Amino acid sequence: EAYGLQGEVIDRTWLSPSRCRAREIRTWLDETVLKIESFVALDDDSFDMVEIADRLVKTSCLTGLLDEHIERAVEILRRPI
């Protein structure tokens, strides 16, 4: 809200050695009946996010979510998919 955006977190992925989370996200977007205008992935690991690298904000498990991550996420969310 402080950045002029409205929205909500509606789902998340689960880390699993046998699953690619980027593919899981793309599949979810393709199959949902919801009208998704934009999305961003916030993650401290990018090993399986190559397919959505343009929507990924890589954070750090040491520092957590920083203002710079939020600013980048807002930039991404302002771009429609």
N, CA and C atoms as a LAMMPS dump frame, in Angstrom:
ITEM: TIMESTEP
0
ITEM: NUMBER OF ATOMS
243
ITEM: BOX BOUNDS ff ff ff
-5.0000000000000000e+02 5.0000000000000000e+02
-5.0000000000000000e+02 5.0000000000000000e+02
-5.0000000000000000e+02 5.0000000000000000e+02
ITEM: ATOMS id mol type element x y z
1 1 1 N 0.819 -1.194 0
2 1 2 C 0 0 0
3 1 3 C 0.862 1.256 0
4 2 1 N 1.978 1.219 0.719
5 2 2 C 2.859 2.38 0.783
6 2 3 C 3.429 2.739 -0.585
7 3 1 N 3.461 1.782 -1.509
8 3 2 C 3.987 1.997 -2.85
9 3 3 C 2.877 2.2 -3.88
10 4 1 N 1.641 2.329 -3.424
11 4 2 C 0.535 2.593 -4.328
12 4 3 C 0.008 1.374 -5.049
13 5 1 N 0.243 0.197 -4.517
14 5 2 C -0.246 -1.037 -5.134
15 5 3 C -1.311 -1.667 -4.252
16 6 1 N -2.239 -2.325 -4.888
17 6 2 C -3.229 -3.109 -4.161
18 6 3 C -3.136 -4.54 -4.668
19 7 1 N -3.306 -5.475 -3.792
20 7 2 C -3.239 -6.874 -4.186
21 7 3 C -3.102 -7.741 -2.963
22 8 1 N -2.93 -9.027 -3.222
23 8 2 C -2.794 -9.956 -2.123
24 8 3 C -1.976 -11.158 -2.547
25 9 1 N -1.372 -11.798 -1.604
26 9 2 C -0.69 -13.062 -1.855
27 9 3 C -1.77 -14.125 -1.917
28 10 1 N -1.828 -14.863 -3.02
29 10 2 C -2.898 -15.85 -3.161
30 10 3 C -2.402 -17.283 -3.204
31 11 1 N -1.09 -17.472 -3.299
32 11 2 C -0.572 -18.841 -3.29
33 11 3 C 0.93 -18.795 -3.117
34 12 1 N 1.528 -19.948 -2.97
35 12 2 C 2.971 -20.067 -2.832
36 12 3 C 3.403 -21.429 -3.346
37 13 1 N 4.689 -21.551 -3.597
38 13 2 C 5.235 -22.834 -4.036
39 13 3 C 5.848 -23.543 -2.841
40 14 1 N 6.092 -24.822 -3.039
41 14 2 C 6.728 -25.636 -1.997
42 14 3 C 7.985 -26.227 -2.583
43 15 1 N 9.09 -26.028 -1.901
44 15 2 C 10.355 -26.565 -2.379
45 15 3 C 10.336 -28.081 -2.303
46 16 1 N 10.59 -28.686 -3.424
47 16 2 C 10.622 -30.138 -3.508
48 16 3 C 11.722 -30.526 -4.483
49 17 1 N 12.554 -31.469 -4.147
50 17 2 C 13.65 -31.845 -5.045
51 17 3 C 13.191 -32.327 -6.413
52 18 1 N 11.99 -32.821 -6.496
53 18 2 C 11.516 -33.373 -7.766
54 18 3 C 10.698 -32.368 -8.579
55 19 1 N 10.561 -31.129 -8.103
56 19 2 C 9.729 -30.158 -8.8
57 19 3 C 10.514 -28.904 -9.143
58 20 1 N 10.194 -28.318 -10.256
59 20 2 C 10.752 -27.04 -10.66
60 20 3 C 9.713 -25.975 -10.314
61 21 1 N 10.055 -25.093 -9.401
62 21 2 C 9.075 -24.107 -8.935
63 21 3 C 8.671 -23.135 -10.029
64 22 1 N 9.583 -22.772 -10.922
65 22 2 C 9.223 -21.878 -12.022
66 22 3 C 8.161 -22.532 -12.898
67 23 1 N 8.324 -23.809 -13.187
68 23 2 C 7.319 -24.535 -13.968
69 23 3 C 6.003 -24.637 -13.199
70 24 1 N 6.112 -24.853 -11.891
71 24 2 C 4.923 -24.912 -11.049
72 24 3 C 4.159 -23.578 -11.113
73 25 1 N 4.881 -22.486 -11.088
74 25 2 C 4.255 -21.16 -11.175
75 25 3 C 3.601 -20.974 -12.537
76 26 1 N 4.317 -21.277 -13.601
77 26 2 C 3.754 -21.14 -14.964
78 26 3 C 2.51 -22.008 -15.133
79 27 1 N 2.553 -23.234 -14.651
80 27 2 C 1.395 -24.12 -14.741
81 27 3 C 0.225 -23.535 -13.97
82 28 1 N 0.489 -23.048 -12.777
83 28 2 C -0.574 -22.445 -11.964
84 28 3 C -1.194 -21.273 -12.711
85 29 1 N -0.359 -20.406 -13.3
86 29 2 C -0.866 -19.254 -14.045
87 29 3 C -1.698 -19.681 -15.247
88 30 1 N -1.272 -20.738 -15.924
89 30 2 C -2.007 -21.235 -17.095
90 30 3 C -3.339 -21.87 -16.722
91 31 1 N -3.413 -22.46 -15.543
92 31 2 C -4.603 -23.233 -15.172
93 31 3 C -5.59 -22.489 -14.27
94 32 1 N -5.194 -21.376 -13.689
95 32 2 C -6.082 -20.697 -12.758
96 32 3 C -7.251 -20.025 -13.473
97 33 1 N -8.361 -19.943 -12.802
98 33 2 C -9.513 -19.225 -13.339
99 33 3 C -9.479 -17.758 -12.905
100 34 1 N -8.558 -17.423 -12.031
101 34 2 C -8.407 -16.047 -11.57
102 34 3 C -7.78 -15.195 -12.666
103 35 1 N -8.096 -13.932 -12.685
104 35 2 C -7.478 -13.002 -13.638
105 35 3 C -6.227 -12.431 -12.978
106 36 1 N -5.086 -12.958 -13.356
107 36 2 C -3.818 -12.514 -12.801
108 36 3 C -3.24 -11.466 -13.753
109 37 1 N -3.076 -10.263 -13.254
110 37 2 C -2.56 -9.179 -14.076
111 37 3 C -1.044 -9.096 -14.035
112 38 1 N -0.46 -9.505 -12.931
113 38 2 C 0.984 -9.453 -12.774
114 38 3 C 1.376 -10.365 -11.62
115 39 1 N 2.65 -10.717 -11.552
116 39 2 C 3.147 -11.487 -10.418
117 39 3 C 4.632 -11.242 -10.247
118 40 1 N 5.1 -11.527 -9.05
119 40 2 C 6.517 -11.461 -8.745
120 40 3 C 6.853 -12.66 -7.869
121 41 1 N 8.031 -13.205 -8.07
122 41 2 C 8.523 -14.294 -7.222
123 41 3 C 9.612 -13.723 -6.325
124 42 1 N 9.443 -13.884 -5.033
125 42 2 C 10.442 -13.46 -4.049
126 42 3 C 11.094 -14.715 -3.508
127 43 1 N 12.397 -14.825 -3.658
128 43 2 C 13.06 -16.058 -3.241
129 43 3 C 14.526 -15.805 -2.944
130 44 1 N 15.064 -16.568 -2.001
131 44 2 C 16.486 -16.446 -1.691
132 44 3 C 17.318 -17.489 -2.433
133 45 1 N 16.696 -18.211 -3.331
134 45 2 C 17.387 -19.212 -4.131
135 45 3 C 16.821 -19.153 -5.538
136 46 1 N 17.675 -19.146 -6.52
137 46 2 C 17.192 -19.002 -7.891
138 46 3 C 17.508 -20.2 -8.767
139 47 1 N 17.936 -21.3 -8.158
140 47 2 C 18.403 -22.44 -8.953
141 47 3 C 17.348 -23.001 -9.901
142 48 1 N 16.081 -22.928 -9.565
143 48 2 C 15.059 -23.48 -10.46
144 48 3 C 14.082 -22.405 -10.936
145 49 1 N 14.543 -21.166 -10.997
146 49 2 C 13.683 -20.054 -11.39
147 49 3 C 14.065 -19.433 -12.734
148 50 1 N 14.896 -20.098 -13.504
149 50 2 C 15.372 -19.55 -14.777
150 50 3 C 14.211 -19.177 -15.694
151 51 1 N 13.178 -20 -15.734
152 51 2 C 12.048 -19.756 -16.638
153 51 3 C 11.278 -18.475 -16.319
154 52 1 N 11.404 -17.983 -15.1
155 52 2 C 10.707 -16.745 -14.727
156 52 3 C 11.684 -15.708 -14.168
157 53 1 N 12.914 -15.747 -14.637
158 53 2 C 13.956 -14.847 -14.118
159 53 3 C 13.556 -13.383 -14.225
160 54 1 N 12.759 -13.036 -15.231
161 54 2 C 12.335 -11.645 -15.393
162 54 3 C 11.313 -11.218 -14.341
163 55 1 N 10.793 -12.175 -13.568
164 55 2 C 9.808 -11.893 -12.52
165 55 3 C 10.353 -12.231 -11.13
166 56 1 N 11.63 -12.53 -11.048
167 56 2 C 12.239 -12.959 -9.794
168 56 3 C 12.972 -11.812 -9.111
169 57 1 N 12.73 -11.663 -7.828
170 57 2 C 13.528 -10.785 -6.981
171 57 3 C 14.251 -11.704 -6.009
172 58 1 N 15.572 -11.763 -6.169
173 58 2 C 16.36 -12.661 -5.329
174 58 3 C 16.728 -11.946 -4.036
175 59 1 N 16.283 -12.494 -2.938
176 59 2 C 16.564 -11.963 -1.616
177 59 3 C 17.729 -12.742 -1.007
178 60 1 N 17.996 -12.511 0.247
179 60 2 C 19.053 -13.227 0.945
180 60 3 C 18.488 -13.844 2.219
181 61 1 N 18.854 -15.08 2.471
182 61 2 C 18.41 -15.715 3.719
183 61 3 C 19.093 -15.076 4.923
184 62 1 N 20.164 -14.339 4.687
185 62 2 C 20.884 -13.686 5.782
186 62 3 C 20.282 -12.334 6.165
187 63 1 N 19.788 -11.6 5.157
188 63 2 C 19.274 -10.256 5.426
189 63 3 C 17.759 -10.153 5.317
190 64 1 N 17.141 -11.113 4.662
191 64 2 C 15.691 -11.055 4.488
192 64 3 C 15.278 -10.081 3.401
193 65 1 N 14.049 -9.632 3.469
194 65 2 C 13.476 -8.726 2.474
195 65 3 C 13.882 -7.296 2.808
196 66 1 N 14.596 -6.664 1.884
197 66 2 C 15.088 -5.299 2.081
198 66 3 C 14.309 -4.321 1.213
199 67 1 N 14.462 -3.035 1.5
200 67 2 C 13.782 -2.006 0.708
201 67 3 C 14.096 -2.139 -0.775
202 68 1 N 15.343 -2.447 -1.117
203 68 2 C 15.712 -2.592 -2.531
204 68 3 C 14.952 -3.736 -3.202
205 69 1 N 14.659 -4.797 -2.459
206 69 2 C 13.876 -5.908 -3.002
207 69 3 C 12.441 -5.468 -3.244
208 70 1 N 11.911 -4.715 -2.308
209 70 2 C 10.535 -4.231 -2.437
210 70 3 C 10.418 -3.304 -3.64
211 71 1 N 11.379 -2.417 -3.809
212 71 2 C 11.358 -1.499 -4.952
213 71 3 C 11.391 -2.265 -6.265
214 72 1 N 12.228 -3.273 -6.361
215 72 2 C 12.308 -4.097 -7.581
216 72 3 C 11.011 -4.87 -7.784
217 73 1 N 10.439 -5.413 -6.705
218 73 2 C 9.175 -6.149 -6.803
219 73 3 C 8.063 -5.243 -7.308
220 74 1 N 8.019 -4.019 -6.828
221 74 2 C 6.997 -3.068 -7.281
222 74 3 C 7.168 -2.783 -8.77
223 75 1 N 8.408 -2.601 -9.222
224 75 2 C 8.664 -2.403 -10.658
225 75 3 C 8.091 -3.559 -11.468
226 76 1 N 8.354 -4.764 -11.025
227 76 2 C 7.881 -5.956 -11.728
228 76 3 C 6.356 -6.027 -11.707
229 77 1 N 5.764 -5.765 -10.567
230 77 2 C 4.305 -5.854 -10.441
231 77 3 C 3.588 -4.823 -11.298
232 78 1 N 4.235 -3.751 -11.627
233 78 2 C 3.623 -2.728 -12.483
234 78 3 C 3.65 -3.133 -13.957
235 79 1 N 4.386 -4.201 -14.282
236 79 2 C 4.413 -4.717 -15.667
237 79 3 C 3.417 -5.858 -15.796
238 80 1 N 2.465 -5.742 -16.693
239 80 2 C 1.521 -6.855 -16.872
240 80 3 C 2.223 -8.079 -17.469
241 81 1 N 1.624 -9.236 -17.204
242 81 2 C 2.202 -10.458 -17.773
243 81 3 C 1.65 -10.689 -19.157
